[in-house]
Amino acid sequence: MHGIAFKYFLEVAEAGSLTAASQRLHVAVSAISRQMAHLEEEVGAPLFIRGPRGMVLSPAGRLLLAHARRVQLESQDVLKEIAALQGERHDEIRLAASSGPAKGILPMTMAAFHGDHPATRFTLQVLAPQDAVRRTAEGEIDVAVTFMVEEAGGGVTVRYSQRAPVCVVMAAGHPLAGRPRIVLEDLRGYPLALTDPNSTARHLLGRVGALDALRMTPVLESNYSETLLGFVRHSQAITFAGYASVAWRLGYDGLVVRPIADIELQSRSLQVLVMQGRQLPQAVERFVERLIARLAELEAGGA
């Protein structure tokens, strides 16, 4: 399998047709078609299902696409390592995360890592879990740190996972703050400040019917956690979050976090995900190891 065929195959797979790939590559459709025919002959199976609405990957095509993406990434990584031998080292680590880790554990870990490895550059995108998984599987993201309720699915490897149950967050002076553990019934009568319905915490609350059982509706709903925490800090409202999302601010922000006894709200995890089968660049691997160590420390502190 040759490099040019791989390049054309990746473009056709992503564009969905020979014509669209031709426009993106500025290469004749006939040339791309010949390369796809040669590649299918070498593989020994059709790579696309051709239809009136475009070209869809066959099962063999999906396998080859995952392999081609890994090869492409690892080739780029080797070129960066060669450049580093010439004194041009610039390691880039592309991250995706849920909003909680993006505000706490990740900035602290990135800052410490950059102090030891000043040639490192980071990009961080806050994404919904399904988007973080997809983009990691497709090679657009090196490491995803995200809350998961369901299995991540194919294309990614779970490098680390810790329990991340939904907890109650409230002001330190809240009437419930002195209780070591909360049951949902304790919350009746207090205002609720909730994340938007797409969050994993809200998903779990909906799945167990918690809000319906309490006959409660939120007085504040926002996809921006700082607004929720600010509202909670200055009222008797409560919100829901994972310990990892708020641990970094508990000591100085007038907030406390308490576990919920209801077992249904504990079926969530915080996971570190990488592309399945990919050999990570040295800098990314070192960062993953440091991140896992920090998450393990955090889990031990919140146990």
N, C-alpha and C positions, 0 to 999 in steps of 0.2 A: 504494500500500500504506500503510495507516494505522497509527498507533501502537498503538491498542487491539487491532487484528488481530494485529500482531506480538507483543504481550504475550501474548495468548491462545494464539497459535501456539507460542511458546516453552514455555508451560506444558504444552500438550498433548504436545509433542514430548518433554519431560522426564518427564512423568507417565505417558505411555503410553496414556491414555484420556481421553475427555471427562469422565467421572464423576470421575476422580482430579483432573483440572485444575479442575473445578467446586468440589471440596472445598478445594483449595488457594487458589483465587481468591475463594471465597465469591460466585460468580456462577452463575446458572442454567445448566444444561447446554444448554438451547435457545439461550440467548444466545451461548454459545461456539460451538455448532454453526453458527449463522447466520454468525458472523464467519469461521469456517473455510470455509464455502461461498463467501462473498464473496471471500475471499483466493484460493481455488482458481480461481474464475472470472476474477479479475484476472490471476493467474499464467498461466492457460491450461493447467494440468496438475494432476492429482491430487497432493496433498502427502502423503497417508497411504494405506497399504494397510490396509484395515479387516478385521479377522478376529475370531474368537471369543475370542481371548486379548488383544485390545487393538488399538491403532493403531500401526503401524510406519511409519517414514518411507519414502516412495518416493524414487527417485533425485532427483527435483525437490525433494522435501522436504528431503533432506540438503543440497542446494545452498542452499536458502533458509535453513535453520537456521544454516549457517555465516555467511551474510550477516546474518541477524537478530542473531546474537551480536555481530558486529563493530559493527553499528549501535548496539546497546544499550550496549556498552562505550564507544564513541566519544561517545555522547550523555552518558554519565556523566562522561567526561573533560572535555567542554566545560563542563558545570555546575561542575566543580571549578575550571577555569580562570577562570570568571566569578566564583566565590567568591574566588579569589585576587586578583582586581582590587579587591575590597572589603577587602583586607588580612586575609583568612582562609585563607591558603595552608597546606595540609597535604597534601603529596604522599605517596601510599602506593605502595610497590613490593612486589608479591607475588611471592615467589621459590619455586622448587622446585629441589632439587638432590640428587645422589648424596651419600653420606655423606662421601666424600673432599673434594670442593670445599666442602661445608658446614662442615668443620672448619678449613680453611685459607684458600684464596683468597677465599672469599666474606666471611667476617667481616672480614678486613683491608680488602677493597674497600668494604664497607658502612661501616666506621668512617671511612675516608678520605673517602668521599662525604658522609657525615653531617657531618663537620667543615666541609665547604664548603657544604653545604645542610642546615642544622639543622632545617628544617621537614619533612624527609623522615622517614617512618616505614616500617619494613620488617616483613614477615612472611616467614618461611622454613620450609618443610616439607621434610623428608627423605623422598623417595619413590623407589620403583623406577622405572627408566626408562620402562616402558610407562605407568605412572600419571602421571608427569610430562608425558609427551607428550600423553596424553588430556586432562588438566586444562588444559594450555596451549591445546590446540585448542578446548576448550570455554569458554575465557575466564576460568577460575577462577584461573589463574596468569598473571602478566605475562611472566616470564622463567624458563626452565628451564635449568639447567646440569647436564648429566648425561652419564654414560658411555654410549656406544651401540656395540653390536656389529652390529646390523642397521640398515637404513634407518628413519628416524623415521616415515615414512608421511605420509598426508595430514593437512591441517589445521594444520600448523606450517611455519615457515620457519627454516632453519638460518642464523643470522646469523654464526656463527663455528664453525670446526671445527679441531681440532689432533689429531695422532696421540697416542694415549695407550696405548702398549704396556704389557702386564703386565710388571712388573719384580720382582726379588727384593729383599726388605727383610730385613736382619739386623743384629745387634749389631756395633758397630765392631770389637770384638775377635774376631769370628767367623773361623774358619780360611779361609773363602772371601772375606772382606771385601777382601783385597788384589787380587783378580782384577778386571780391567777389564770383563770380560764373563763371563756364566755360561751354561753349557748345562745342560739338564735333568738329564743324567746326573751332573753334579757334585753334585747334591742328594741322591743316593742315600746313605742312612745317617744323614742329619740329620732331626730331628723336624720335622714340618710343623704350622703353625698357620694354619688356613684360614678364610676367610669362609664364610658359609652358601651353600647351593647356588643361591640366587636372585641372587647378585652376578654382575656381568659378568666379573670375573676368574675366578670359579669356573666360569662358563659356558664360557669359552674353554678352561680347563684340561680340562673334561669333553669339549668338542668335539674336541680333538686327542688325547684319551686319555692325557694326560700322567701322571696318577696311576696308571693301569693299567699303563702302560709301565714306570714306576718300581717298581711293586708296593708302593706306599706308601699308608698311610691316615693321616689327621691325628691327632695326639695332642691337639689342641685345635681345636674348631670353634665359631665365635661370629659373631653378626651385629653385634657391637660391636667396632669396629676398635681402640679404645683397649685393650681386653683383649688382643687379638692382639699389638699392638705392645709392651705391657708384658711379655708372656710372652717375646717374641723378645728384648727388650732384656736380660733376665736369664737367658738360656739360649743354647744353640746351635741353637735352632729357627730356621726361616726362615718368612716369610710372603710373600704376593704382593700387590702394589698398584701403582697408577700413580704416576709421579713427582709429578704435581700433587697427589696425596692426602697426600704426606708431605714435600714439599720444604720447607714452612714450619717443620718441626721438626728437620731434619737437623743443623743447626749446634749444637744444644744438648742433644739427647736421646739421644746415644750410639748412633744408628742410621745405617746406610748403605744406599743403594739402588744396585743394579747391574742393567744391562740383561740380558735373556735373548736369546741368539743365535737361538733357534728362531723362525722366521718366522711360524709359525702363531699365536703369542701376541702378535703385533704388530697384528692386525687389529681394533683397537678405537680409538675416537675420543672425545674430550671435546667436547661441542657446546653451544653457546648457542642456545636455541630460543625463538621467539616465535610468537604466533598468526598464521597465514597471512593476508595482506591487511590486517591491522590497522595503523592509523596510531597509533603509540605516543604516549602523553603525553610532553611535553617532559622531565619528570624521569626517566621510565623510559628514554627514548632516551639521555639523558646518562649514566645509570648503565650501560646496555648498552655504550656506547662506552668508558667507563672500564674496565669489566670486560674487554672484548676486549683493550684495551691491556695490562692486567695479565697476562692469559693469554698474550699474545704475548711479553711479557718473560719469563714463566716458562718458556715453550717454548724461548726462546733460551738461557736459563740451563741447561736440562736437555739441550740438544742434544749 
